[in-house]
Amino acid sequence: MKIDPKVACPACNGSGHRCVTCDNTGYWRKDHIKFCQDMRKANIPFRFYEGRNFYCGPAAVSDHFSDVMSKTSVPCTYDNLGKDHIVYPK
């Protein structure tokens, strides 16, 4: 997974090598880490996304945005990608 240096964990620089600071997600923001943990638990693939409103961080793609939003306690928003939605923390 590619991590943007602007959002990479300062402890491991996004390498994810057994990092306790970011729980091997590569991200340092608590909401990004929680989002990644929730997606892993729900078996929903996630990836780095750089999109609208200057967002840089983890995101999940789904046919229905509610499928992703219902699996995390992190407040999220989404963008419509045509037939899919990309969901990411606010």
Contacts in CASP RR format, 6 or more apart in sequence:
PFRMAT RR
TARGET T0000
AUTHOR 0000-0000-0000
METHOD contacts of the structure
MODEL  1
MKIDPKVACPACNGSGHRCVTCDNTGYWRKDHIKFCQDMRKANIPFRFYE
GRNFYCGPAAVSDHFSDVMSKTSVPCTYDNLGKDHIVYPK
1 46 0 8 1.000
1 47 0 8 1.000
1 48 0 8 1.000
2 47 0 8 1.000
2 48 0 8 1.000
3 9 0 8 1.000
3 14 0 8 1.000
3 26 0 8 1.000
3 27 0 8 1.000
3 48 0 8 1.000
3 57 0 8 1.000
4 48 0 8 1.000
4 50 0 8 1.000
4 56 0 8 1.000
4 57 0 8 1.000
5 13 0 8 1.000
6 56 0 8 1.000
7 27 0 8 1.000
7 28 0 8 1.000
7 29 0 8 1.000
7 32 0 8 1.000
7 56 0 8 1.000
7 57 0 8 1.000
8 14 0 8 1.000
8 26 0 8 1.000
8 27 0 8 1.000
8 28 0 8 1.000
9 16 0 8 1.000
9 19 0 8 1.000
9 21 0 8 1.000
9 22 0 8 1.000
9 25 0 8 1.000
9 26 0 8 1.000
9 27 0 8 1.000
9 28 0 8 1.000
10 21 0 8 1.000
10 28 0 8 1.000
11 19 0 8 1.000
11 20 0 8 1.000
11 21 0 8 1.000
11 22 0 8 1.000
11 28 0 8 1.000
12 19 0 8 1.000
12 21 0 8 1.000
12 22 0 8 1.000
12 26 0 8 1.000
14 22 0 8 1.000
14 26 0 8 1.000
14 27 0 8 1.000
15 26 0 8 1.000
16 22 0 8 1.000
16 24 0 8 1.000
16 25 0 8 1.000
16 26 0 8 1.000
17 24 0 8 1.000
18 24 0 8 1.000
19 26 0 8 1.000
21 28 0 8 1.000
22 28 0 8 1.000
22 33 0 8 1.000
23 33 0 8 1.000
23 36 0 8 1.000
23 37 0 8 1.000
25 32 0 8 1.000
25 33 0 8 1.000
25 36 0 8 1.000
25 37 0 8 1.000
25 58 0 8 1.000
27 33 0 8 1.000
27 36 0 8 1.000
27 57 0 8 1.000
27 58 0 8 1.000
29 89 0 8 1.000
31 74 0 8 1.000
31 75 0 8 1.000
31 89 0 8 1.000
31 90 0 8 1.000
32 57 0 8 1.000
32 58 0 8 1.000
32 89 0 8 1.000
34 72 0 8 1.000
34 73 0 8 1.000
34 74 0 8 1.000
35 46 0 8 1.000
35 58 0 8 1.000
35 72 0 8 1.000
35 74 0 8 1.000
35 76 0 8 1.000
35 88 0 8 1.000
35 89 0 8 1.000
36 46 0 8 1.000
36 58 0 8 1.000
38 71 0 8 1.000
38 72 0 8 1.000
38 73 0 8 1.000
38 74 0 8 1.000
39 45 0 8 1.000
39 46 0 8 1.000
39 58 0 8 1.000
39 60 0 8 1.000
39 68 0 8 1.000
39 71 0 8 1.000
39 72 0 8 1.000
41 71 0 8 1.000
42 71 0 8 1.000
42 72 0 8 1.000
44 60 0 8 1.000
44 62 0 8 1.000
44 67 0 8 1.000
44 68 0 8 1.000
44 71 0 8 1.000
45 60 0 8 1.000
45 61 0 8 1.000
46 58 0 8 1.000
46 59 0 8 1.000
46 60 0 8 1.000
47 58 0 8 1.000
47 59 0 8 1.000
47 60 0 8 1.000
47 61 0 8 1.000
48 56 0 8 1.000
48 57 0 8 1.000
48 58 0 8 1.000
48 59 0 8 1.000
49 55 0 8 1.000
49 56 0 8 1.000
49 57 0 8 1.000
49 58 0 8 1.000
49 59 0 8 1.000
49 86 0 8 1.000
49 88 0 8 1.000
50 56 0 8 1.000
50 57 0 8 1.000
51 79 0 8 1.000
52 79 0 8 1.000
55 88 0 8 1.000
57 88 0 8 1.000
57 89 0 8 1.000
58 88 0 8 1.000
58 89 0 8 1.000
59 86 0 8 1.000
59 87 0 8 1.000
59 88 0 8 1.000
60 68 0 8 1.000
60 86 0 8 1.000
60 87 0 8 1.000
60 88 0 8 1.000
61 81 0 8 1.000
61 84 0 8 1.000
61 85 0 8 1.000
61 86 0 8 1.000
61 87 0 8 1.000
62 68 0 8 1.000
62 84 0 8 1.000
62 85 0 8 1.000
62 87 0 8 1.000
63 83 0 8 1.000
63 84 0 8 1.000
63 85 0 8 1.000
64 85 0 8 1.000
65 78 0 8 1.000
65 85 0 8 1.000
65 87 0 8 1.000
68 76 0 8 1.000
68 78 0 8 1.000
68 85 0 8 1.000
68 87 0 8 1.000
69 76 0 8 1.000
69 78 0 8 1.000
69 87 0 8 1.000
74 89 0 8 1.000
75 89 0 8 1.000
75 90 0 8 1.000
76 87 0 8 1.000
76 88 0 8 1.000
76 89 0 8 1.000
76 90 0 8 1.000
77 87 0 8 1.000
77 88 0 8 1.000
77 89 0 8 1.000
77 90 0 8 1.000
78 85 0 8 1.000
78 86 0 8 1.000
78 87 0 8 1.000
78 88 0 8 1.000
79 85 0 8 1.000
79 86 0 8 1.000
END
